[in-house]
Amino acid sequence: MTTVAGKLFPVAIHAPDGPARLDWRRDSSSLTHTPVDLPHDVIRGIHTMLGGLGLVYAALDLIVDSDGTHYLIDVNPGGQWAWIDLTRESITHALTALLEKGTL
């Protein structure tokens, strides 16, 4: 999930059985991506955490278990985002708007 100036861009990464299932970086061409909605408590937690850290941009890694519980794995304050076709354009526009504005 990538966030820019409070706007969230959550995407699920689906890996098929095989090497990508254990570590999706081993076979990124086999991945599929779908947009997802996050629960309100997860959204609130993300905003609170990023505000406390003073971050206006971050790429967060989350895992969702079979019960729908979300677990934060890490926060990447300079994380990559352009490799996911599904959100590349919208994140690019959000970053451009933030840079043009110059401030929050």
URWO-V758954 format. One line per field, one symbol per residue. phi: phi as a letter, one per 20 degrees, with the letter a starting at -180 (. if undefined). psi: psi as a letter, one per 20 degrees, with the letter a starting at -180 (. if undefined). burial: # if it has 9 or more other ideal C-beta (glycine too) atoms within 8 Angstrom, else .. A space follows every 50 residues. Layout:
phi->???
psi->???
burial->???
This chain:
phi->.dcclnedcecedddffpgffebfffbffeecccfcdefgffggffffff ffemedcadddccdefenfeceeacdfcffbffdggdgfffgffffffff fnbe
psi->pqpolipqmpppppprqahihgoiihmhiiqqqqqqpqqhhggggggggh ghikpipqoppqppriijppppgrpoikqqhiiohhigghhggggggghh hir.
burial->#####..#####..#....#...#..##..#.#.#..#...##..##.## ..#...######.......#....##..#.#..#..##..##.##.##.. ....
